[in-house]
Amino acid sequence: MNVKPFPGPSCIRLYADDDDDRDFVDEGFAEKKGKDKGKGITECKYKGTSSAELKTFGGQQMLSADQTIPRRDLSVAFKTYKRQLSNYQRLQLANNYCKAAYLEVMSLAKEAGTWVRAKPRLGNLDDLVNEFRTPPLPGRKMEVSVATAVIPDVLASEIAEMMTLSMYAELQLPTTLVPTRYFEFLRYGKEIMDGIYIIVDVSSRYSDPFAKRNSERRPSGVIIREHGPEDCEIIWIENVEVDETRENLYSTIIGSNLAYGAHRWVTTLLWNLKRDKSSFSDLKIDVHPGAGSFLLALTQAMKRFFMECVSQHPDETALTVITSGEDPIRILHNKKLNEYISFVGVNSFRVQAKPLSVFQFLMKKDLQLEGIVYGLQEASMDEYCSFILSKTLTEDTVNAHIVCGNKSIYEDSKSRMANITPSGFAIMPDGPGGLHCDASLVTFLVQLYYDPLGNPVDVEFVRKDFLSDLNSIIRELNEKVVGEKTNGIEIIHLTLGKASCI
């Protein structure tokens, strides 16, 4: 799974007046008591403006008192007044919603039986809290989940700072079959007492009903406390309103809350922390000590490219989708590579085999697809989503960045990142059970290159080449992992479509 900032509004941090926080108490925590010394911080998202430039509220331009709207059916014109809200009033409104969201998150944590023992006293916020609990409209649903975990070798203050800086608004699975979820929300951070923090998110619809989004982040957040001298413990509360799931290959995993639930985000956090502290092992070539940062940056770019290719709205400056939205096969034209006519083929399919078995088989197959002499393979595995991505590297790149380490990872970054075009797979379980689930959902992505001096290439020609690779992969999985013979029958058939030239 991939997450990235919502394309559009910039993020503005506003500091809330702390005078209203005097009634905050620490009754929610049985182990520690102390004076509340936190500062309320609200992050609000507005489109391309600074806090001093805000002239609108709720997405609507405010009318001044001397503006008139004539009524044509009357002989007189009436002045129409709309209340002008100052920056301070807007800030207080956002602060009140964030405090109400704080109360709701603490309530959800207490109801889930975590180490939160009681709700904080924040005054009368019932009206705001009731807004958070309104039933979703027809065609929408609620997804609520709570997870706890101990985070080793990371202090509570470090996790709190990380969460404050990492505000995301776009969530997608590694497949073209599931629409991207767009969120826009306020973020409130507070140190409740020594060693205990809370980060709260709440949808911006309560203060800006016209914000760009298709999903609502009802009060959600992370509660963090110290756990020994070097570790911390967290409670993750996920509480969202989204569209009902459409029937497709991924319906089961989305409907069971495995794809986007709190346990998934905790696992992702632990994996990223572990990855950042990784080191080299079982080296086959000499590696410079500084090569690690380059390799991590390169593999992250490979995963970002994969997710861009399956995105509901790929980056149009780099990729153009040339197949229809109804076509189960997605073909994209990669406009960044000039030495070839370059395409990317993507498709998702189901295999009746455990994700662990599929992962182990495809690790070897992925390298064969690239025909690698010098190459890099990203093979990351967890119970929710595993990736196997590979990328050929030139001998010059290997010598400069990995063996000698005489170039910074930031040098030539533009040309290097433009050539991040991996092939590979994303693997998810088709239901509960993680890596030992009875079936797997696989997304296959492959690069297809053509000589610019050769014959013209149309969509159907590229599509047939991709289908040849795809059917070969599925056939081998069925025969070598599932243990079923396909008898040479084509597994995926071409659908009718109009060919066009690139």
Phi, psi and omega in degrees: 000147179234150175225143178206162186298146178296130184286105178152260188300142174273164184257129179240129179264126178243139182261124184276148175297130184272358184297327182283357185266009186292338181271007177289132178232168185254030183293345180288354185231118184280334189282326186229150173223145179184174182287133178287119181233018183281156176253130178288127179236129178241132172253122181244146181248120175231154187278109169058032180227158170264169183297333180283341185263356185294120179239002182236161174219133182066024177079000182247139177290131181283138173272135175281167187294336183266005176276139183238150174238107184291145174256113187289341181271003179236161182272357180233162177249135180258140172284137178252124182254138168234139185295125176275125178258130178286168176302322180296318180294320177297319179296318179295322178298312178298320180295320179295318178295322179292321177293322176294323177294322175302314178298318181293319179296317178297322178295316179297321179295318179295315181296334180278358178079027178276191181282002171283122188262336183204163180272146178288155176268112184236019182084192183274101178240021186301318182299317180290318179298322179297329176298324181291339187254013177292141181296148178290158178290162176305139184087357178243164179211161176259142173234113182234131178208153180226136178220149177236155180196155170261128180258109184285146172061025176225128180284156180301319181295327179291318177296318180299317179295319179299316181294323181294324182277341186254082177253116185244156184221010179223124181235134178213153173268160182282062179200154176276355188273350183240122180299148176289141176263120178255130179236151168220127191209163172269150177234133183236125179240140183208138167269108185290317177199179183305119174082004179231127185230160172220137174241122185239135174246143175211139184306143178284357182297335181288338177244343179214087184292351183256012179296153182278115179189160172237000180223151182246130176265090174293171189313115180225167177166187182228129174254130189232137174217158178294147179220083185086182186288337186235347186250173174219167180231139183232154168240123181252123179246120179246124188214097187229157173244123186222171176292150173301147183286130174282149182288117175198190183304329188262007183300319184296312184289328177286316180296332180274003178068018179280330187284324187235010186284173183299320179300324179296317182289325176296316178299319179296317178300312180299319181295316181295321177295318179295320180297318181296337181256016184287165180218169181283146174210153176053051183286139178259343179226166175291135183231131178290143180303332181272004184285341184301316182295323177296314182294320178296318179296322181292315180292327175295321178294324177298317180292322178297321178295317178303311182292329177295323181291330180263358183297151176297328179226083180298159178297112186289343178285340183245326188227139175235124177283124185246004172252163182285161180293336180277346182286127178293340176264128174254127174243130179239145173266120179272109186273358184276337182264124184260336184284341178229164161273113192245134177230161175233131176251137182222138173202151177245145181209168182249140178233132179278068180205155182294140178306325179297317179293319179296317179300312183297322179290315185287339175302317179284321182294325183298319179294325178294324180298321182278343184059048194284134166260299167252129182201166179233131177241129173262113179233095182244133188229131167213178189288347182255317183203129179241145179239142170228106183231140179226152183215128176289143178238145176283159178297325179296319180295316179299314182293318186286318189258334187251311183282307184272325181065029184268006176235140176291154177293346181267346180288139179054030186294326183295311181290326181290315181290335177293337181260014177280089183232077183281163165247158177159202191220150166239135186233126177233150176286143178268065182127186180290161179117350178060228182293346181250018174298154185286345182216159183232148173250121187241133170250126183250130178231132181219147176272140179231119185246143180224147181289124180295342179267358181274198180293153177302145182246126176250175186298316183294326178296314178296319182298319179294321177297317179296317180298327177297315178293317183297313181295326177296318178297312182296320180297316181292321177298316180296321184278322188260338180251312180282324181089023179244137178276140179261351176057032174072009181280135177297130188275322179241129184260151177293141172259155182293140178192158181272128180278148176219156183265148176253000000 
